[in-house]
Amino acid sequence: MFIFSAAIVATMFAVDAGRLSADAPAFAPVKAELVRSRDGLGNVLSKLRDGKPVRIGYLGGSITAANGWRVKTRKWFAKEFPQAEVSEIHAAIGGTGSNLGVYRVERDALQHKPDLLFVEFAVNDGGTAPEQIWKAMEGIVRQTWAANPQTDICFVYTFRTGYENDLRNGFCPRAASAMEMLADHYGIPSINFAKRIVELEAAGKLIFKSDDPTADGVVRFSKDGVHPLDEGHEIYADIVADAVKQISETSRPIHHESKLEKPFVEDHLQAAKMVPIDQSMLSPEWEQLADSDSLSKRFANRMGTLWEATEPGSKLTFRFRGSSAQLYDLLGPDGGQVIITVDGERTPKLIPRFDSYCTYHRIATMTVANGLDPNKVHTVTVEVDSDQPDRQSVAFRLKDPEVELKAAKFQGTNIRVGQILVLGDVMP
């Protein structure tokens, strides 16, 4: 966890967000405020007051995916503005950060035409360098306003244990600081949930993490220090309600398109996109998973059509003009490993689709090409290897690994993919 020294920060590095040049921003920690109204939420608030239908998008990780502050705030908006029909766009996936969010924001959120987009990645981006956060978060912002310049955006910063160190010294943790600098450049309002959680803990009204019930009047925020229990989510929802009322005092409808003229970083990921895999890219061994398949039922709503290869030698080949490409795929206990060839050159290492968490299947990304000439067309081939990866890394999670690792669950060279994540354009 990145920790700031209060003495050094206060005298040398403390800045208000956005004082840095858009040409070459230099990271510096930002003073923590519960709410920064900036350019406000005038467009969505105008529609709500006029009783028009409003769609609220929630892009984030597991904290937002839970039936917590997302559900509670949607209900608050509906109650506060009873003449408006308020619907929700659930665009959160546990365990993911802005580096995936920038590729999936169009498919999971923007195609549904949100009037307001909450973006929550401050916890899952906690170990990410500010420069990478800026690229991805700016890509999300610019894609949103390119799709509809009247969509309002609000950044929210959730809490995890460890963040209290910076917040007690008056500063946002690193990820939130990076996001605040970007938010200031674009005039995006932000709400710092974490600041309030730390204040309540300091006042003796909350415990960050506990397995046991707390004393009367003391909120047990979470069991793991990250994912709020219902009382914690209620606090988050109350913060949003109060923040929206505060932001509304200075909000006016605004057209955000002019803000795209000057980027914060030149290498932002506005060009990031998700492209479905077409059958023409696949060798005959691949099969489309049926809608009734258990993995399709679990993941198709996020990944689209899922293709599966179980035979060694099965190939996926595509061409793209751009600098990088990834596959949106599944890791799992029966996952195989692949051979990657880019522009005729085989990469030296096999890429396993299995890791130490693979007692179950989950969404992942596989980098297949990176750092290429963005102006050239590149050819990528992904081939299923004949050997399955070593499964020993998951043994510590099993009761009887010698027996369980021999079971059918952990056998196979299976590769399952849904989309291509490309910085550029996939070619026919």
N, C-alpha and C positions, 0 to 999 in steps of 0.2 A: 504494500500500500504506500502511495506517495504521501509523505507527511511534510508540511511546511514548518519551518522554524519561525515562530511569531516575531522574534526580535529582528531577524534578518529581513523577513518579508515586510514588516511595518516600516523599516527605514529605507529599504532599497527597492523593493519590487512591487509594492501595493499600488494598484491602478484601478481606476474606474474602467469598466468594460468598454473596449472600443477606442482607446486613445492611440492605437497602433495603426500604422499604415496598412492599407489593404494590399499593397504590393508585396510586403514582406513582414507579416505579423510575427511578433516574438511573444512567446507565451509568458504570462505573468499571472499569479493568482489574483482573483477578483474578490472584493469584499462581498460577504454574504448578506443578501436581503431576502426577506420572505417573499416579496412581490416586486417585480419591476414591470411597470405598465408599458413603457416604451410607446409604440404606435397603437397599442390597444387591440381590441377585438370588435371594432366598430361594425364590420360587415355582418358578422354572425349575430351580434346583438341587435342590429337593426331588423334583421329577418325575424328574430325571436319576438321582438316587441310588436312587429306587424302581424304576428300570428301565422307566419309562413312556415312551410315544412323545413326542417333543419336536420342535416346529417352531421353527426360528430364522430370523427375518426380517432382511434386510439392506436398509435404505432409504438410498440415497445417490446419488452421482454416479459418474463414470467410474472413480475409484480403487476403488470397491466393485464396479462392474460387471465389472472385469477378473477373470480367473481367478487371483486372487491371495489376499489375506488372507481374503476371504469363503470361498473353497473350502478353504483351509488350516485356518481355525478350525472350520469344520463338521467336518472330518476329525479335528481335535484333540478336539472334544467327543465324537465317536463313539468314539475310542480311549480317552479318559479315563473314559467311562461306557459300557463295552461291553454292558451289559445293556439299555441304552436304545436305541430306534430314533430316530436323530437325522436329521431332514430339513431342507432349506433352502428358504426362500422368497426368491427372487432378485427384489428390488424396486428395483434401481439402474438409473439411466439417465444416461449420460454427458452432461456439460454442463448439468446441472440442479441447482437449489438447493432450499432449503426452501420457497421461494415456490410452486414447482410440487409439491413433495413433500406439502404440506398438502392439496392437492386430490386427489392420486392415492393417498394412503396407504391408503384403504379398499379401492380396487379392486386395487391391486398387492400389498398386504400383509395388511390386517386381515381381508379376506374369507376368507383361508386360515388364520386362527386361529393366529397365532404365540404361542408361549409366551415368547419373548424377541425383542425388536426392537432391533437395533443401528441407530443413526441417525448418518449421516456426511455432514455438509454444511459443515464448517468451512472447506474450501478454496473451494468454489463460492459460499459466502456471504461470501467475503472482502471484497468491495466493497460489501456491503449494510449499511445503517444498523442499529445494534442494535435500534431500535424495530421495524423490519420483521422482523428475525430473531426477536424475541420473539413477535410476532404469529403468524408461521408455525410456529415450533417449538412454541409452546404449543398451537397448533391440532392439531399432530401428537400431542402428549402427551395432550391431552384427548379427541381422537377415539379414541385407542388404549384408554384406560381406560374410556371410555363404552361401547366395544364389549366389552371384557373387563377388569374391574378387577384380574384376577390375571395379566395380561401384564406381565412385567418389561421395562423399557426401559434401554438403556445408550447414552449419547452417546460417540462416538469422534471425536478430533480429529487429522486427518492433516496431513502436512507439505507445504509448498511453499516454494521459495526466496523469501526476503524475511521469512518468519516467524521466522527465526533471530535477527533483531535484537531483537524483543521477548523471545524466550525466553532469550537470553543475559543479559538484564537481569532475568530471574526472573519474567516475566509472560506470560500467554497472549496471543496476538494478538487483535485486536478481536473477530472473529467467535466464537472460542472463549471469550473472556471473557464475551460476551453470553450464550452458551449455558450457561456455568458458573453465571451468576447465576440463570438459569431452572432449571437442574438442582438447585441448592441449594434453591430454593423448593419443588420437588416431591420432593426426596429421591432424585433419579435418579443412579445411579453414572456415572462418566465415566472414560475412559481417554485419556490424552494421548500419542498416538504421536509427535507432533512433538517433544515434549520429549526423548524418548529419542534421536531422530535427531540433534538438535542436540548432545546430550551425546556421542554417538559421534563426530561430526565434530570436536568440540573435543578429543577424546582421540586424534585422528589415525587412527581406525579406520574412517572413512567419508568419502566424497566425495559432496557433494550432487548434482552434475551433471557428467557426463562422457560423451563419445562413445567414449573409448578404455578398454581394460582397465586396472585399477588394480594396484598392487603387491600381492604376497601379504599376506593379512591385512587388507586394506583393502577395504571394501565399496563398490562403485559403486552408489549408491542409485538413480539415474535418469539418463536421457538428457536430460530436459527440465526437471528441477528440480521436477516435480510428480508424475508417474506412476511409481511404483516399478517397478524391474526385479524379477525373481524374488527376488533376495537381499533387496531392500527389503521385499517382501511377506512374506518369511519373518520378518524382524524384527518387522513388525506382528503377525503371527500369534503369535510368541513372547511379545510384550508382552501380548496378549489372554490367552494361557494363564496367564502369571504373575499377571495382574490378577485373573482369575476365581478363582484359588486364594487370593489375598489377600482379595478381596471375600467369598469363602465363609466366612471365619473369623468374620464378624459378621453374616452374612445369616440371616434368619428369614423364613418365609412371611408375606406381608402382603397385605391387601386395599387396593388403591389408591383405591377409590372416594371415601373421605372427603377425599382430597387435592383433589378437584375443587371443594370448597366455596368455596375462596378462590383466585381467579385471580391470576396474576402481573401481567398487563395486562388491562384491561377490554375492549379491542378485539381480543382474540385471535380466531383464525380457526377455531374449532371448528366453525362452521357451514359451512365450505368443503366443497363436494362436487363430484363429477363425475357428469354426467347424460348418458346416451347420446342422440345425435340421432335423432329419430324421423322416419320418412318424411313424416309429416303436416306437418312444419315446412318441407318442401322443395318448391320449384316442380318441375314435371315434368322439367326438363332434367337434374336430378341423377341420377346412377347409383351404385348400390352396387358397390364393387370386389369382384370375385370372390375367393374364397380363394386361387385359383391366381395372382392378380395379384402381380407382384414386390413392389409396395409393401405389399400386404396381408401377404405372407409376412414382410416385414421389420418391420412396425410394428403389425399387428393385435393381437399379444399384449399390447401396452401401450395401444393406442388403441381397441381394440374394432372394431366395424364402421366401415369407412372409406367415406365418400361423396365423390364427385368431380363437380365442375362444370367444364365446359370452354367453355360458351357464355356470351358476354356477356349480361347481363340475368338470369341464373339467380339465384334468391333463396333465402335461408334466413331464416325468420322464427320467433321464439319470444317467449314472454312469461315474465317472472319477477318474483317479489316479492323484493326485496333491493337491495343497494347496488352490486354490481359483477358483471360477467359477462365471461368470456373464452371463446375457442374453442381447443380442443386440436387443432392442425392441423399441416400439413407445410409447410416451406419447401423450395424446390427450383429447379433451373435453368429449369424451364418454368412457374414460379409466376406467377400473375397478380396483380391488385390489386383491392381491393374498396371499395365505397361503404358507409358505415355510417350508418344512420338510427336514432335513439333517440327514442321517444315523438313521432314525426312530425318531428323536427328532424335534418337531415343534418349530420354532422360535417364540418368544413371540409377535411380532408385525406384523400386516398386512402391506404389501408394496403396496401403491397406485401407479397407473400408470397415475397420474393426479397431476398437481401442479398449482401454481398461474400464470403460463404463458400459460396455456392450453386453449387458444382461437383457437388453431390450433394444428395439429399433428407435432411432431418432433422426431428425432432420440434420443435415450437415452440408458443407460445401467442400468441393475438391478442386484445388487450383491445378489447372492443366497447362496454362501458359501465362507468362508474366514478363514484364519488362521488354516487350517486343516493339519493333518499329510501328507506331500507330498508323502510318500512312500506307503500309503494305498489307496484302492479303496473306494470311497464314493458314496452314492446314494442320489440324490436330486430329490424331487418332488415339483412341482409348481402347486398349485390348485387355480382355480378361485373362489373367495369368492362370496357369494350370495348378498352382499350389495355393492352398488357403493360408492366410496369415497365422503366425504363432498366436495361440489363444491364451497363453500363460499370463498375460498381463491382467486378465480379468479374474484369475484364480482366487485372489484374496477376497472377492465378493461372494464366493460360493461356499456352501457348507461342506461339501465333499468334492473338491475340484477334480480329483483323480477319476471319479465316476462321472460327474456332471459334464466335464469337458469331452467325454466320449459320446454323449447323447446326441441325438439327431439335431437338436436345437443349435449346437455349436459346429455343425458340419456344413460345408458348402463353399462355393466360390461365387456367391451371388452378388450381383451388382444391380442396383435399382436407381434410376435417374428420372428426373422430371423436367428440368429446364436447364438452359445454358445461361449463365450469368456473364455478361460480356461488357467490357468497356470499349464500345465501338459498335460494329454492325455485323451480324451473321449474314454471310453471303448465300445466295441460292445454290 
